[in-house]
Amino acid sequence: MRVAGIDIGSRSMEIVVRERCAPHSCHDGLTDVRSYVWPDAPSGIGSGIGSGIGQDNRQGGQAAAWRTVLQRRLPTTFHPVEQCRVLLQDCLPQRIVATGYGRELVQAAVNSLAESGVRDGGAVSGAVSVETITEIKAHALGAAHDFAHARTVLDIGGQDTKAIALLPPRAGDAASGTLPGRVSRFEMNDRCAAGTGKFLEYTATVFQMDVQAFGLYALEGDDAPLINSMCTVFAETEATSLMAQGIRPQNIALGLHQSIVRRTVNMLRRVGLEFPVVFTGGVARNPCMRHLLQKELGATEQTLLISAEPDMTGALGAALWGCAVADAEIRPAG
């Protein structure tokens, strides 16, 4: 059986496909993971080998094992349903769980594939019914899967920022089939682009750089000015004014990163910050954000944790939820 988790964001969409397997063959070394990562992807999909994560969940005394067999990432574009069709076109999942800003669109893509008869190159017996879960739940599950001792999750996405406090694992959770990553509190900033990946992307454009290069450039700063405007448009105006005053652009870039970090750390403290913190989402790849968060939180590399592929956390969490539901359906009653 295969289960797919799909995360449809405003800038990109990701899929993680997990497959039920014999427990003895599900360890990391045998996991076959293909990672298709945009924007390096040629011909709309791309190529590249990523690292895999295997898992062996023992539930109710009966081994139920899953391994990740495929990961993909594509830009959302203005045609998300068509892009979602590309994500799914050769995956053959029997169950799909969707999350993210555009999660309600996944069913339309699945129905479209079923109508066209494109499913693993063979006949289609009927469209899969897509279950949806919140981004909060998906990121909590994905983060706790990668780091079992996680207590707080920070996701800075293209559309919003999420701070999530997790409950500690309980004895007997694994035996009862309860997934790690239970949410106790959360806070979202989704009313404007302030403090989100979109803010960072927009300000990077002002410097004519992509977000990753912008992060490295900001690390060259040594005397950041205080930037008060959190509105994206006003922040650009303030940055332009600082440039006219002769402030080094590297320092302005550093100041813009610091303005996001201040807002983010306040959100984390309001939900009851506890370590370790797992940083998810594409902004976790920005080296300046990682550095400033670690400094502002007083964290270390052991307490501010980032998975190998932080962009995939939401899709992974959705897939894990689908696997857990599938296991519950075959678990003996009582």
N, C-alpha and C positions, 0 to 999 in steps of 0.2 A: 504494500500500500504506500502511496505517496501523498504527502500533505504539503501544500504551498502556503506560505505567508507572503502577502503583498502589502507594501507600504507605498501609498500614492501621495507624494508631497507636492508642493507647489513648484519646485524646481526639478526634482528627479523622482523616479520611482524605482523600487527595489523588490526583488523576489528572492526568497529562500525556499528551496524544496528539500524536504526531509523524507527519508524512506525507512520503512520498518525493515529490520534485518535481524538475523540471528545474533544473539548477544556476543558470541565469541568472535564475530567478524566485524563488530562495530567500534573497535578501538580506533584511535586517531590515525594510526599508520595505514589502515585500509580504507579510510574515508576518501572518496573520490569527489573532489569539489572543483567545479569549473567556475571561475569568477570572471564575469564580463563587466568591465568597469568603464563607464563613460567618464571623461570624454575621449579616452584613448581607443575607443571602440571603432574599428573600421566597419564600413557598410552597415552602420546603424546598430550593430550589436557588439562586435569586438571580440578580442581574445585575450588570453592571459590566464595563468594558473595561480589560484589563490590557495591559502592554507585552509585546511578543513578542521572542523570540530566534531568529534564524535561524542555520543552520550549513551550511557547505559542506565536506563531508569528501571529500578526494580520496584514493582508495585504489587502489594498484597501477596508477596512471596512468589510472584510469577514474573519472570524476566520479560520486560517489554523494552526493546532497544530500537533506537532511531539514529540515523546518521544523516548529515547534510550531504546532498549529492549535487546541488547546483545553486549558484548565486548569480544574479544579474542586476545590473543597474543601467537605467536609460534616462535621458532627459524627459521630463513630462511634456513639454511643448504645449501648443494650443490644441493638440489632438490626443488627449490622454487615453481615450478608449482604444484608438489605433495603436498607440505605444504599448498599452497593456496587452493587446493581442500579440504583439511581438514578444513580450516577456513570456507569454504562456504557450506559444505556438507548438513547442515540442516537449512540453513538460509532463504531460499526462498525470496531473494530480487528481486523486479521487475526492479530495477535500480541499477547500480553499478558505482561508481566513484573511480578510482584508482589514487594513487600518490606514490611518493617515487622512489628510485633508480631502482626498478624492476617493475614499474607500467605497462610496456608494456607486462609483462608476465601474467597478470591477465586474459586477454581475452583467452589465451590458456587454463588456468585452467577452465574457465567457459565453453568453447567449449567442453572440455574433460568431464565435468560433464554432459553436455547436451547429449553428445553421449552415455554416459553410463546409462542415464535415472535416475540419482540420483539427485533428487531435491525435497526436503521435503518429501521424501519417496513416491513420486507419479510420474505421467507421466510428461514428459517434452514437452512443446509445442514449444520450440525453445530456442536457446541460447540468453542470454541477451547481448546486445551490450555495451561494457564497455567504458565509457568516462574517459579520463585522464586529470588531472590538475597538475600544478607544485607543488613541495614541498613548495615553498615560499607562494603560494596562500593558500594551505591547512593549513599550520601552522598559517598563519595570520588569517584565518577564525576561526580555532579552538581556538586560544588564545583569540580572541575578543569575542567569544561565552562564554567562561568561565569568562572573565574579560572585561566587556563592555567598561571600561575606559582605556584599555591598549593603550599605544602609541608606545612601542617598543617590539619586540619579539626576544628572543635569543633561538636558537635551536642548541644544541651540539649533533649531531648524531654520529653514528658509522663511517660514510663515510665522513661527512663534517660538517662544522659549518656555521650557517646562522644568520646574523643580519638583522632584518627587521624593518623599520620605518613605522608606520601606520598613516593614515590620521585620523583626528578627525571625529566622527560621525556627520552627517548633519541632520538638522531638515527635517523631511519628508522621511528619508531613510526607516524607517519601513513601512510606508504607501505605498511606491513605490516598496517594496519587495527587496530593496538593503540590502545585508547582511553587518553587521559591520565587519571591518577587511580589509579596502581598503589599498593597499600598496602604499607608496610614494617612498621609496628607499630600496634597499637591497644590501647586500654584502655576498658572499660565499667564504669559504676557502675549495676548493675541489681538490686542486692539489696534496696534499699529506696528510698523517695521522697527520701531526703536528697540535696540537691544537684541535683535534677531540676526540671523545670517543674512537677511536681505539688507539690513543696515550696513553690515560689513562689506557685502558685495557692492553695494551702491558707492560707498566711500572708496573702495578699492578702484572702482571705475574712474573716479575723479583723479586718482593717481595713475591711471592708465595701466593698471596691473590686474592680474587675477588674484583671488583671495589668498592663495598659498604664498605667492610672491609678496603680497602686501604684508603678510605676517612676518616674513623674513626681513623685509624692509623696515618694519616698525621696530624690530629688535636692534636695529642700528641706532635707534634714538637713545639719548641719555638725559634729556631734560624736558619731559613732556609737559606741555601747557595744560591747564585745566579746561576741558571742553564741557560746557554746561548743557548745551542743546542736545536733547535726546531725539528730537524730531529729525528725521533723516534730511529733510530739505534745509532746516535751519543749521544742522551740523555741517552740511556742505558749505553754507554761507559763512559759518564761523571759521571753518578750515581755510577757506579762500581769504578771509580777512587776516588770519594769522600768517598766511604766506606773504601777503602784501606788507606785513610788518617785518618781514625778514626772518621769521622763525624757520629753523631747519625743517624741511619736509619730513625727515625721519622722525623728528620729535612730534610733529603734528600727527603723523600716523600712529605713533605710540600713544598719544593722548586720546585718539579716537578709540583705540583698543581698550584703554583704561576706562573710558566712559561706559563701554559695554560691560566690562568686568565688574565695575562698582554696582551697576544695576542688577547684574546676575547674582552676585554674592548676597545682596540684600534679599533677593527672592529665596535663595538657599537657606538663609538664616530664619526667614519667616516660616518655613515649613519645618524647622527644627533640625538644622544641619548636624549630621553625625558622619563620622568617617568609618569606612572608606566611601569616597564619592566616585561614581562612575560617570564619566563625561562621554555622552553619545552624540550622534549626528555629525554631519559633515564639517561643522566648525571645529570639531575636536582635532581635525587635521591641521589647523592653523597653529604654527609653533608659538606665535606671540600670545595667543589666547591661552594656550596651555601654560606658558611661563608665568603670565600675569595671574591666572587663577591659582596656580600653585603658591605664588608669593602672597597673594591677598588672603588666601585661606590658611596660610601657614601649613600647607600640605607638603607631602613628599611624594616621590614616585610610587611609594607603597600605599599612599592614602588618596591620591588622585589617580584613578585608574582609567585607562583607555584601551579598548579592545583593538585587535589588529585591523578590523574593518568597522569603525564606529557608525558608518552610514547604514550598515545592514541591521542595526540593533532592532529597529521597529519591525522589519520584516521577519527577523528571527523570532521575536516575541510572538508575532501572529502565528507563525508556523508551530511554535512550541505549544500554543493554546490548542491548535487543531490536533496535534499529536495526542495531547492529554485527553481531549474529548473522544478521540478515536479509541484510546486505551480504555477509557471509562465504559465505552459501549460493549467491550468484550470482557470486562472484568467480572468475575463471578459475583453474584449478589451476596451481600452479607460480609 
